[in-house]
């Protein structure tokens, strides 16, 4: 067996730099009051010896763990199958990595998972939490509030109770939906259907409201509920063709739903866009550019949403202690959307 070399210690770094152990501790743990000349000597010694600070000791000094919980309120089968989550997690990871923070991914499949997540947060393992894909009856907001962990949410809050002071990042779901439906109407389509997302999520509700803003007198039969998945889009499209065989356009709640709807239209002998024009929402390139024909969709910058969530949380964590003047608390952000025109509408 190969013997493992002993890990460099604070004392070794101090000896190499020619300073005291206390000086090394202040430098590696981000403390103040060390002259720049000494800081450079310590950093050089750290690099030469390959010293890695002890995180537990560092946390005692900084009161920070440099770790953030990312909580996705969906089962793992959905998270790893839907490119939306990969894009949002990539944005979060990039921002956290740039600030030397670790991402701790927590998924919730059922009530037992909610209790587990609540215990983990209350145990003081992370500095804050980023939470997205919440459902309206989800207990997580209350559990997180009880844990006292700084949190930024992905999506407009829609749970019951006081949401004042809640910080979130969202996109203009309602405005984007209006743009999509107006585009379809501008093409001369008159029987415009909507396949909604899961209506226990605020993004789906907002997109449905945007559809209704334009289609004020729409036939209620032109609205079918999906669940943001291709299978949900297929089921809803079949329902729509049964109820309204004269449908000539579909605005789908997301790109995956649109892809499922287009498969059913093809099976039914309906040409896209000649017979039925289709628009999605998200502009996830692995989906939107691979449908046949390529999908017209409403673009939201999913990766940037993730980055902004992480940025807002880190800004909150970096605010000064309560006994010093503090910066203003971070505000929620709503990003714009853009209609991307391709061949399907």
PyMOL commands that set and color helices and strands:
alter all, ss='L'
color gray80, all
select helices_A, chain A and resi 10-17+21-28+36-49+55-62+76-79+83-98+111-122+140-147+173-186+202-214+220-222+230-243+255-267+285-288+302-317
alter helices_A, ss='H'
color red, helices_A
select strands_A, chain A and resi 67-72+102-107+128-132+150-154+167-171+192-196+223-225+249-252+277-282+296-299+333-335+338-340
alter strands_A, ss='S'
color yellow, strands_A
deselect
rebuild
show_as cartoon
